[in-house]
Amino acid sequence: MEVETAAEKMIDGHPSNLPVYRTARRNWMEPYETAVTVVGATVANSKLPYLGEAFTASAAWHTIRALHHLGAETPRLLLPIWGLNHQLGSLELESRLTREVPSTSSNLPTN
């Protein structure tokens, strides 16, 4: 099937040890997502209510929900984006926490 091949290619472009935030849990792509993401770990989905599917809006709210899972234990994760007619994509989300904010005062001119 074309969709299986497209899903495999999308996932194969990312490190296999990258945890996946599954986003197709209630749409027709769920079996394909499950099949191509069984290799790596998955991140628990949000406990927030299911909002339905609306390609662009779904991608946005899944991204916001997935960002809450980033931190010291999960510094990176893969977010699949499932659309209609084989419109597939994915995002690698990464937490870049800094311990110290650099001071900019030393760059100010002195009189």
N, C-alpha and C positions, 0 to 999 in steps of 0.2 A: 504494500500500500504506500502511496506517495507521502501521506502524512507521517507514517512511522519513520520513513527515511529522512524526512525533513526534521522531525523531532530528534532523531539520533544525531544528525549533523549539527544541530543547534547545541546539544549538550556536549558532543565530542570536542567542541571548540574551547572547552573550559577544563581546568584541572579536575580530575576524578575525585579528589579528596575534598572538594569544596562542598560544604553543606548546602542543601537546596531548601528554599522556602517554597513549598508547593502552592501553586496558584490555580490549578485546574480541578479543585476538589469537588466542584458541583457542575461541571460542564462536560460537553462531549469529548473533550481532550483528556479527561482524567485517566483513562486506561493507558493512553500513550505516555503521559507524564509519569505515571507509576512505572511503566515498563522501562523508560530510559533513565530514571533516577534511582533505581534500586541499588546501584553500585555504591553510592556515597551516602553519607548521613543526611537526614532531613531535619529541618528546624520545625519545631511545633508551630502550627498555625495559630493565628490570633484567636482569642476567645470572643472577640467582638462579633456582632451579628453578621451573617452573610448578606452582602449588599446587592447580589445579582451580578449580571454580566453586562458591561458596556465598554467595549474594547479600550478606548483611551482612558475613560474614568477608572475602569478596573485596574489598568496598569498603574495609574496614579495611586489609588488607595492601597493596592498590594505593596507598592514601593514604600509608602508611609508606614504600613504595618510591619513590613520586613525590617525597616530601619531600627525599630524598637528591639530587635533581636541582636543587633550588633553590640559588641563590647569586648572585654578581655577574653572571655571564653569563646566567643565567635567573632573574630575580627573581620572575617570576610564571608560572604555567602552568595549563592547564585539565585537569581530571581527570574524564572521563566515567564515570558509574556506570550499568552496563547490568544490568537485572534481567529478571525474567520478566514476561510479559503486559504489555509496554509500560511497565514501571516503570522510567523513565529519570530520571536526575538528573545533576547535574554540580557540581563544586566548583572554585572558583578558588583556587588555593593561592598564597600570597605570602610571600616572605622579607622579614622586617623586622629587618635587622641594625642594631644600634646600635653606634656607635663608642665612646661614653662612657657609663658607668653613672652616673646622677646620685647624688650623695651625699645621704643622708637625715640625716646627723649634724647639719646646720644646723637641722633642725626639732625637735631635742630641747630641752626646757626647760633653762635654766641656773639654778643655785642661787646 
